[in-house]
Amino acid sequence: MKSKNEPIVKLEKAKSISEVFTLVSDLIHETFNVRNNGLLVAMDNIPVSNQGIVAGLYVPDEKTIVVNKLLLKEIKAKNPDLLNSYLFHVLLHEYLHSIGFVDEKETRKLTFLISNRHFGIDHKTTKIALNINKFIGLFGNGEIPYQNMDTRVRALPEPVDKWTINYIG
């Protein structure tokens, strides 16, 4: 039986995107009994626009979650203790999109509910899910319409469960 603190300990000890992604995948599987095998995770510079910041996005045609490398660098530089919780939030949100949750409001609500269930209301992961802009000081509404984005990404060559990538160095 899983300890109530197991997800918290795994997230705190994670030293790679792969480890955080594995935790996300396991919690999605526990919640919905679904896995999205072959899903890729890539990092790319997603520029800020006058419409806001995109923390990550899911590109269905490429079966890829793209994490905004610019934001990861910023968080690592300014608040490294927040990095795993932030990364968990982005990966969880985009993973939910990848398994069929298309509506943004519904996906945000599910991201919060799953975070709260596994980390508790006072954990920074859940606080990010409540209001990512307020918690990490982002601006704009956090969304850029998909059609206005350059979705060409440099995806990693193999599914995420077969590689390990260190944080931005």
C-alpha positions as CSV (number, residue, x, y, z in Angstrom):
1,M,0.0,0.0,0.0
2,K,1.2,3.5,-0.9
3,S,2.1,5.9,1.8
4,K,0.3,9.2,1.8
5,N,3.7,11.0,1.6
6,E,5.1,8.8,-1.2
7,P,4.3,11.2,-4.1
8,I,5.8,14.1,-2.1
9,V,9.0,12.2,-1.3
10,K,9.3,11.0,-5.0
11,L,8.8,14.6,-6.2
12,E,11.3,16.1,-3.8
13,K,13.9,13.4,-4.7
14,A,13.4,13.6,-8.4
15,K,16.6,14.6,-10.2
16,S,15.4,14.5,-13.8
17,I,12.5,15.4,-16.0
18,S,12.1,11.7,-16.6
19,E,11.6,11.0,-12.8
20,V,9.0,13.8,-12.6
21,F,7.3,12.5,-15.7
22,T,7.2,9.0,-14.3
23,L,5.5,10.2,-11.2
24,V,2.9,12.1,-13.3
25,S,2.3,9.0,-15.4
26,D,1.9,6.8,-12.3
27,L,-0.6,9.2,-10.7
28,I,-2.6,9.5,-13.9
29,H,-2.7,5.7,-14.1
30,E,-3.8,5.5,-10.5
31,T,-6.5,8.1,-11.1
32,F,-7.9,7.1,-14.5
33,N,-6.4,3.6,-15.1
34,V,-4.9,5.0,-18.4
35,R,-1.3,5.3,-19.7
36,N,-0.3,7.2,-22.8
37,N,2.5,5.0,-24.0
38,G,5.0,6.5,-26.4
39,L,4.3,10.0,-25.3
40,L,7.4,12.2,-25.8
41,V,8.6,15.1,-23.7
42,A,10.6,17.9,-25.3
43,M,11.9,21.2,-24.2
44,D,11.8,24.2,-26.5
45,N,11.9,28.0,-26.2
46,I,8.3,29.1,-26.4
47,P,8.5,32.9,-26.6
48,V,6.4,35.3,-24.6
49,S,3.8,37.2,-26.6
50,N,1.4,40.0,-25.8
51,Q,-1.2,37.3,-25.0
52,G,0.8,35.8,-22.2
53,I,3.2,32.9,-21.4
54,V,2.8,29.3,-22.3
55,A,4.3,27.0,-19.7
56,G,3.9,23.9,-21.9
57,L,1.7,22.5,-24.6
58,Y,0.7,19.2,-26.1
59,V,1.2,18.6,-29.8
60,P,-1.1,15.8,-30.8
61,D,0.3,15.2,-34.2
62,E,3.7,14.6,-32.7
63,K,2.4,12.9,-29.5
64,T,4.7,15.3,-27.6
65,I,4.5,17.4,-24.5
66,V,6.6,20.6,-25.0
67,V,7.9,22.3,-21.8
68,N,8.9,25.9,-22.1
69,K,12.7,25.8,-21.6
70,L,12.8,29.6,-21.1
71,L,10.5,29.4,-18.0
72,L,12.5,26.4,-16.6
73,K,15.7,28.4,-16.8
74,E,14.0,31.3,-15.1
75,I,12.6,29.2,-12.3
76,K,15.9,27.4,-11.8
77,A,17.7,30.7,-11.5
78,K,15.3,32.5,-9.3
79,N,13.6,29.7,-7.2
80,P,15.2,26.3,-7.7
81,D,13.2,24.8,-4.8
82,L,10.1,25.4,-7.0
83,L,11.4,23.5,-10.0
84,N,10.1,20.0,-9.4
85,S,6.6,21.2,-8.3
86,Y,6.4,23.5,-11.3
87,L,7.5,20.8,-13.7
88,F,5.1,18.4,-12.2
89,H,2.3,20.8,-12.7
90,V,3.1,21.5,-16.4
91,L,3.6,17.8,-17.2
92,L,0.4,16.8,-15.4
93,H,-1.7,19.4,-17.1
94,E,-0.3,18.5,-20.6
95,Y,-0.6,14.8,-19.9
96,L,-4.3,15.3,-19.2
97,H,-4.6,17.0,-22.6
98,S,-2.9,14.0,-24.1
99,I,-5.4,11.5,-22.8
100,G,-8.4,13.5,-24.1
101,F,-9.2,16.3,-21.7
102,V,-9.4,19.1,-24.2
103,D,-11.3,21.8,-22.4
104,E,-8.8,24.1,-20.7
105,K,-11.0,24.9,-17.6
106,E,-11.7,21.2,-17.0
107,T,-8.0,20.4,-17.4
108,R,-7.0,23.1,-14.9
109,K,-9.6,21.8,-12.4
110,L,-8.4,18.2,-12.8
111,T,-4.8,19.3,-12.4
112,F,-5.8,20.9,-9.1
113,L,-7.8,18.0,-7.9
114,I,-5.1,15.4,-8.6
115,S,-2.4,17.7,-7.0
116,N,-4.6,18.2,-4.0
117,R,-5.3,14.5,-3.6
118,H,-1.7,13.5,-3.7
119,F,0.1,16.5,-2.2
120,G,-2.4,18.3,0.0
121,I,-3.7,21.8,-0.2
122,D,-0.7,23.4,1.4
123,H,1.9,21.9,-0.9
124,K,3.4,24.2,-3.5
125,T,2.4,21.8,-6.3
126,T,-1.3,22.3,-5.4
127,K,-0.8,26.0,-4.9
128,I,0.6,26.3,-8.4
129,A,-2.4,24.4,-9.7
130,L,-4.7,26.9,-7.9
131,N,-3.1,29.9,-9.6
132,I,0.1,29.4,-11.5
133,N,0.4,33.1,-12.4
134,K,0.1,34.3,-8.9
135,F,2.3,31.6,-7.4
136,I,5.3,32.0,-9.7
137,G,4.7,35.6,-10.7
138,L,3.9,35.0,-14.4
139,F,2.0,37.6,-16.3
140,G,-0.8,37.5,-18.9
141,N,-3.4,34.8,-18.9
142,G,-1.0,31.9,-19.4
143,E,-2.5,31.0,-22.8
144,I,-1.5,31.7,-26.3
145,P,-3.9,30.4,-29.0
146,Y,-2.6,27.2,-30.6
147,Q,-2.9,28.6,-34.1
148,N,-0.6,31.5,-33.3
149,M,2.2,29.2,-32.1
150,D,5.2,27.7,-33.9
151,T,4.6,24.1,-32.9
152,R,7.7,22.7,-34.5
153,V,9.7,21.2,-31.7
154,R,12.9,19.4,-31.2
155,A,11.5,16.2,-29.6
156,L,13.7,13.7,-28.0
157,P,14.3,10.6,-30.1
158,E,12.7,8.0,-27.8
159,P,9.7,7.7,-25.6
160,V,10.3,9.4,-22.2
161,D,10.4,6.2,-20.3
162,K,13.6,5.2,-22.1
163,W,15.7,8.3,-21.5
164,T,16.8,10.5,-18.7
165,I,17.5,14.1,-19.1
166,N,19.1,16.3,-16.5
167,Y,17.7,19.7,-15.6
168,I,18.8,22.6,-17.6
169,G,22.4,23.3,-16.7
